[in-house]
């Protein structure tokens, strides 16, 4: 048993010291915000929209694709999180949408072809609870946003 362990450790050491080149990650984090980005909250059965514009615009010409990640949370159906981008030539290009509790309550990660221009992003949070009691607290929120440029 001891000889098997020695052979295993030697093999692990040998593989870790091989001449195989390590790939370099060419991804660049363009924007990152840990914690709460924004939320839409209602205390009844009525619609409410919050439009969150990511600070700054980004020159995306050197990237082939853009990857966006965030955590979504909500406690009501009738909710949605939609991600848009805008450039000087286009407005409100819908690149991602998630609806209701099953679609929102998770880690979201998606990529899309780079617009190859100066771009700004909007995350739109919408809530319109179909069922609720008087004064009941309903919400939809986005946390931990990360935008990455892929070469």
C-alpha positions as CSV (number, residue, x, y, z in Angstrom):
1,X,0.0,0.0,0.0
2,X,2.9,2.3,0.9
3,X,4.6,1.7,-2.5
4,X,1.3,2.5,-4.4
5,X,1.1,5.9,-2.5
6,X,4.8,6.7,-3.4
7,X,4.2,5.8,-7.1
8,X,1.1,8.0,-7.1
9,X,2.9,10.9,-5.5
10,X,5.8,10.6,-7.9
11,X,3.4,10.4,-10.9
12,X,1.6,13.5,-9.7
13,X,5.0,15.4,-9.3
14,X,6.2,14.2,-12.7
15,X,3.0,15.4,-14.5
16,X,3.0,18.8,-12.7
17,X,6.6,19.4,-13.9
18,X,6.0,18.5,-17.6
19,X,7.0,20.8,-20.5
20,X,3.4,21.2,-21.6
21,X,2.7,25.0,-22.1
22,X,0.1,26.5,-19.9
23,X,-2.6,28.4,-21.8
24,X,-2.9,32.1,-21.2
25,X,-6.4,33.4,-20.5
26,X,-7.1,36.3,-22.8
27,X,-10.3,37.3,-21.1
28,X,-10.5,40.8,-19.6
29,X,-12.9,41.8,-16.8
30,X,-14.5,45.0,-18.1
31,X,-16.8,45.7,-15.2
32,X,-17.3,44.0,-11.8
33,X,-19.5,44.9,-8.9
34,X,-19.9,42.5,-5.9
35,X,-23.0,42.7,-3.8
36,X,-26.4,44.2,-4.7
37,X,-26.5,45.9,-8.1
38,X,-30.2,46.9,-7.9
39,X,-33.7,45.7,-7.0
40,X,-37.4,46.3,-7.7
41,X,-39.6,46.1,-4.6
42,X,-43.4,46.4,-4.2
43,X,-45.7,46.1,-1.2
44,X,-48.8,45.0,-3.1
45,X,-50.1,43.8,-6.4
46,X,-48.9,46.5,-8.8
47,X,-46.3,46.7,-11.5
48,X,-42.9,48.4,-11.0
49,X,-39.9,48.7,-13.2
50,X,-36.3,49.7,-12.3
51,X,-33.8,50.6,-15.0
52,X,-30.2,50.2,-13.9
53,X,-27.6,51.6,-16.2
54,X,-24.1,50.1,-15.7
55,X,-21.8,53.0,-15.0
56,X,-19.5,54.0,-17.8
57,X,-19.5,53.0,-21.5
58,X,-17.1,50.5,-22.8
59,X,-15.1,50.3,-26.0
60,X,-15.6,46.7,-27.1
61,X,-13.8,46.8,-30.5
62,X,-11.0,44.4,-29.4
63,X,-13.3,41.6,-28.2
64,X,-15.0,38.9,-30.3
65,X,-17.6,38.2,-27.6
66,X,-18.9,39.6,-24.3
67,X,-19.8,37.4,-21.3
68,X,-22.1,38.6,-18.6
69,X,-22.6,36.9,-15.2
70,X,-24.9,37.8,-12.3
71,X,-27.0,36.2,-9.5
72,X,-30.7,36.7,-9.7
73,X,-33.2,36.6,-6.8
74,X,-36.9,37.1,-6.6
75,X,-39.9,35.9,-4.5
76,X,-42.7,36.3,-7.0
77,X,-43.8,35.2,-10.4
78,X,-44.6,38.1,-12.7
79,X,-41.0,39.2,-12.4
80,X,-38.3,39.5,-15.1
81,X,-34.7,40.6,-15.5
82,X,-33.8,41.8,-19.0
83,X,-30.3,42.8,-20.2
84,X,-29.9,45.3,-23.0
85,X,-27.0,47.1,-24.7
86,X,-26.9,50.4,-26.4
87,X,-24.5,51.9,-28.9
88,X,-24.4,55.1,-30.9
89,X,-26.2,53.3,-33.7
90,X,-28.6,51.0,-31.8
91,X,-30.8,51.3,-28.7
92,X,-32.2,48.7,-26.4
93,X,-30.8,45.6,-28.0
94,X,-32.2,42.7,-25.9
95,X,-29.4,40.2,-25.2
96,X,-30.9,38.2,-22.3
97,X,-34.1,37.7,-20.4
98,X,-35.2,35.6,-17.4
99,X,-38.8,35.4,-16.1
100,X,-40.5,34.2,-12.9
101,X,-39.0,32.6,-9.9
102,X,-37.7,29.5,-11.6
103,X,-35.9,31.4,-14.3
104,X,-34.5,34.2,-12.1
105,X,-33.4,32.5,-8.9
106,X,-30.0,31.2,-10.1
107,X,-26.5,32.2,-11.4
108,X,-26.9,33.6,-14.9
109,X,-24.0,33.3,-17.4
110,X,-24.3,34.1,-21.1
111,X,-22.2,35.5,-23.9
112,X,-23.0,37.3,-27.2
113,X,-21.1,38.7,-30.2
114,X,-19.4,42.0,-29.3
115,X,-21.1,45.0,-30.8
116,X,-17.5,46.2,-31.7
117,X,-18.2,49.8,-30.6
118,X,-18.6,52.1,-27.7
119,X,-21.4,50.4,-25.6
120,X,-23.3,50.8,-22.4
121,X,-25.5,48.3,-20.7
122,X,-28.9,48.4,-19.0
123,X,-30.4,45.8,-16.6
124,X,-34.1,46.2,-16.4
125,X,-35.9,44.7,-13.4
126,X,-39.7,44.3,-13.6
127,X,-42.2,43.0,-11.1
128,X,-45.9,42.6,-11.2
129,X,-47.0,40.0,-8.6
130,X,-50.1,38.0,-9.8
131,X,-51.0,37.1,-6.2
132,X,-50.2,38.9,-3.0
133,X,-51.8,40.1,0.2
134,X,-52.1,43.7,1.3
135,X,-48.7,45.2,2.2
136,X,-46.9,41.9,1.2
137,X,-43.3,42.4,0.3
138,X,-42.3,41.2,-3.2
139,X,-39.0,41.8,-4.9
140,X,-36.6,41.0,-7.8
141,X,-32.9,41.8,-7.5
142,X,-29.6,41.3,-9.2
143,X,-26.3,40.8,-7.4
144,X,-22.6,40.2,-8.2
145,X,-22.5,41.5,-11.8
146,X,-19.4,40.7,-13.9
147,X,-18.9,41.7,-17.6
148,X,-15.9,40.1,-19.3
149,X,-14.5,40.7,-22.8
150,X,-13.5,37.6,-24.7
151,X,-10.8,37.8,-27.4
